[in-house]
């Protein structure tokens, strides 16, 4: 390959892009790290928590999410494609009539929304839903 100004520009641009991409954190690993921090590395069960989210969200600025986990002390929501994955935490006292919550969250792009419930016995339950976002809500 003959080293011309054009080839040098292409190679240097590719090198800068590769370096920049390597230094960006993977959002999914941020979510995994946050979940591990929340659970203390405990085993995650499935089935005792339900999450309801739209399959397709036309606007990522307001995506309705509902979670329910009978017997939960707290429920935490994560969005694995957002720059800050921890979206919301709902705490329930002993007199809570219902261990459920609903909210609207902001999603940057198509991604998984993960709900982790801490149960009264100290165990953790997990549920997730994939939401396809047509117009992202976390950036310009």
Secondary structure, 3 states (H helix, E strand, C coil): CCCCHHHHHHHHHHHHHHHHHHHCCCHHHHHHHHHHHHHCCCCEEECCCEEEECCEECCCCCEEEEEECCCEEEEEEEECCCCCCEEEEEECCCCCCCCEEEEEECCCCCEEEEEEEEECCCCEEEEEEEEEECCCCCCC
